Amino acid sequence: MRVLLVEDDEMIGPSLQRALESNGWSVDWVKEGLLAQSALSDGGYACVLLDLGLPRRDGIEVLRKARAEGDRTPVLVLTARDGVDDRILGLDVGADDYLIKPYEFRELLARMRAVIRRRDGSAHSIIGGAGVQMDLTTREVLVAGERSQLSAREFALLHALLERPGAILSRDQLESRIYGWGEEVSSNAVDVLIHGMRRKLGPDTIRNVRGLGWRIAAAAPTPGSQGG
């Protein structure tokens, strides 16, 4: 999955980028507020890690503008501003969570998973469609009672499809969720990933809609879940 890292500290930024990438994230790192706004407008991020003290435009203003424009991407503020008033302002402007520097990296990952779950409308770490479930914590996928482990990019692709089960996602939409800036993407990269995932998960788990893209069927409603 892709994350936008907005951090102007030349020591924190690279080390955090490396740590996130080693945990399977694709990271786009920007160092100032106006570039952060531009990146956010392009979309495709699972979440944003936002420092507040930024050159050119403060993080609060970046967040305020994004929310005013209807951007609902989960935002986790990472800052040294530890005053109660600062935390209240960040949350009131639209942050999904607030973490004070310095922090434990494991806690950061857990909070990232939590804000993504809330965005997906789930209180727990399991999301799914028809016949397939994925655990955001363990990165395992369960199909027909069998557990499979996916690569980071396979996981990101499946997560994008399971965010909107039943919806068709185009090649461009999937690539934007998997690959960061500057990564070379071959014309058949998505096809190769899906071919490998079908071997692991079964040929009918991810379905191609010719000329449009790919989809995972939505889970059938459980008895009694609809009114009437």
C-alpha positions in Angstrom: 0.0 0.0 0.0 1.1 3.6 -0.7 1.7 6.1 2.1 2.4 9.8 1.7 5.1 10.8 4.2 5.3 14.6 4.8 8.4 15.3 6.8 11.0 18.1 6.4 13.6 16.6 8.8 16.5 15.3 6.7 17.3 12.6 9.3 13.8 11.5 10.2 12.4 11.4 6.6 14.9 8.9 5.1 15.0 6.6 8.1 11.2 6.4 8.4 10.9 5.9 4.6 13.3 2.9 4.8 11.6 1.4 7.9 8.2 1.7 6.2 9.4 0.2 2.9 11.0 -2.7 4.8 7.5 -3.4 6.2 5.9 -3.6 2.8 4.8 0.0 2.2 5.4 2.0 -0.9 6.4 5.5 0.3 6.2 8.9 -1.4 8.2 11.4 0.7 7.8 15.2 0.4 9.5 17.8 2.5 7.1 20.8 2.4 3.5 21.8 2.5 2.7 22.8 -1.1 4.2 19.6 -2.5 2.1 17.7 0.1 -1.0 19.4 -1.2 -0.1 18.5 -4.8 0.5 14.9 -3.9 -2.7 14.6 -2.0 -4.7 16.0 -4.9 -3.3 13.1 -7.1 -4.8 10.6 -4.6 -4.1 6.9 -4.3 -2.8 6.9 -0.7 -3.9 4.4 2.0 -2.9 7.1 4.6 -0.8 10.2 5.2 1.9 10.7 7.8 1.9 14.5 8.3 4.4 16.6 10.2 3.0 20.1 11.2 6.1 22.3 11.1 6.6 22.4 7.4 8.2 24.9 5.0 6.0 26.9 2.6 2.7 25.8 4.2 2.1 24.5 7.7 0.7 21.0 8.1 -2.5 22.3 9.7 -3.2 24.3 6.6 -2.4 21.3 4.4 -4.9 19.2 6.4 -7.5 22.0 6.5 -7.5 22.4 2.8 -7.6 18.7 2.1 -10.7 18.3 4.3 -12.4 21.3 2.8 -12.0 19.8 -0.6 -13.6 16.5 0.5 -10.4 14.5 0.8 -11.1 11.6 3.2 -7.6 10.0 3.1 -6.7 8.9 6.7 -4.2 11.4 8.2 -1.9 10.5 11.1 -0.2 13.6 12.5 3.4 13.0 13.6 4.8 16.0 15.4 6.8 17.4 18.3 4.0 19.8 19.1 2.8 18.1 22.3 0.6 20.8 23.8 -3.1 19.9 24.4 -4.2 22.9 22.3 -2.1 21.7 19.4 -3.6 18.2 19.6 -7.1 19.5 19.8 -6.5 21.8 16.8 -5.1 18.9 14.7 -8.0 16.6 15.5 -10.6 19.3 15.0 -9.2 20.3 11.6 -9.5 16.6 10.5 -6.6 14.5 11.6 -7.6 10.8 12.3 -4.9 10.4 14.9 -2.0 12.3 16.6 1.3 10.8 17.6 4.0 12.8 19.5 7.7 12.5 18.5 9.6 10.5 19.5 7.4 7.4 19.1 7.9 3.6 18.8 7.8 2.5 15.2 5.6 -0.5 16.1 3.0 1.9 17.6 3.1 3.9 14.4 2.4 0.8 12.3 -0.5 -0.1 14.6 -2.0 3.4 14.4 -1.7 3.3 10.6 -3.6 0.1 10.5 -6.2 1.5 12.9 -6.9 4.6 10.8 -7.1 2.6 7.6 -9.5 0.2 9.3 -11.7 3.0 10.4 -11.7 4.5 6.8 -12.7 1.0 5.6 -15.6 1.1 8.1 -14.3 -1.8 10.1 -13.6 -1.9 13.9 -11.3 -4.9 13.5 -8.5 -6.0 11.2 -10.4 -8.3 8.9 -11.9 -7.1 5.6 -13.3 -9.2 2.8 -15.5 -9.8 -0.2 -17.2 -13.0 -1.5 -15.1 -16.0 -0.4 -12.0 -14.0 0.5 -10.9 -12.3 3.7 -7.6 -10.5 4.6 -6.1 -9.6 7.9 -4.5 -6.2 7.9 -2.4 -7.1 10.9 -0.9 -10.4 9.9 -1.1 -9.8 6.1 -2.7 -13.2 5.7 -5.5 -14.0 3.3 -8.1 -16.6 3.9 -9.8 -18.3 1.0 -12.0 -21.4 1.4 -10.4 -22.1 4.8 -6.9 -21.9 3.4 -4.4 -19.3 4.6 -2.0 -17.6 2.1 0.8 -15.1 2.6 1.0 -12.4 0.0 3.9 -10.2 -1.1 3.7 -6.5 -0.2 2.5 -5.5 -3.7 0.0 -8.4 -3.9 -1.3 -7.3 -0.5 -1.7 -3.7 -1.7 -3.5 -4.8 -4.8 -5.9 -7.1 -3.0 -6.5 -4.4 -0.3 -7.5 -1.9 -3.0 -10.0 -4.3 -4.5 -11.4 -5.3 -1.1 -11.9 -1.7 -0.1 -14.7 -1.6 -2.7 -15.9 -5.2 -3.2 -18.0 -5.5 -6.4 -16.5 -2.3 -7.9 -14.3 -2.5 -11.0 -10.8 -0.9 -10.6 -8.9 0.0 -13.7 -5.2 -0.7 -14.4 -4.3 3.0 -13.6 -6.3 2.9 -10.3 -4.5 -0.3 -9.2 -1.1 1.0 -10.2 -1.6 4.2 -8.2 -2.2 2.2 -5.1 0.8 -0.1 -5.5 3.7 1.9 -6.9 5.3 5.1 -5.6 6.9 7.9 -7.4 9.9 7.1 -9.5 9.2 3.3 -9.6 9.3 1.9 -13.1 6.1 0.1 -13.9 6.0 -2.3 -16.8 2.9 -2.4 -19.0 1.9 -5.8 -17.7 2.9 -5.4 -14.0 -0.7 -5.6 -12.8 -1.4 -8.7 -14.9 1.7 -10.5 -13.5 0.7 -9.7 -10.0 -2.9 -11.0 -10.5 -1.6 -14.1 -12.3 0.5 -14.9 -9.2 -2.3 -14.2 -6.8 -4.7 -16.4 -8.7 -2.3 -19.3 -8.3 -2.3 -18.7 -4.5 -6.0 -17.8 -4.0 -7.8 -19.6 -6.8 -8.6 -18.6 -10.4 -12.0 -17.1 -9.7 -11.0 -14.8 -6.7 -10.1 -11.8 -8.9 -12.2 -11.4 -12.0 -11.3 -9.5 -15.1 -13.9 -7.3 -16.8 -12.6 -7.0 -20.3 -11.6 -3.6 -21.3 -12.4 -2.1 -17.9 -10.3 -3.7 -15.1 -10.6 -6.2 -12.3 -13.0 -6.8 -9.4 -13.7 -9.0 -6.4 -17.4 -9.9 -5.9 -19.1 -8.4 -2.9 -20.1 -10.7 -0.1 -23.7 -11.8 -0.1 -25.8 -10.1 2.6 -26.4 -12.3 5.6 -30.0 -13.3 6.4 -31.8 -10.5 8.2 -29.3 -7.9 7.3 -31.8 -6.0 5.0 -34.9 -4.5 6.2 -38.4 -5.2 4.8 
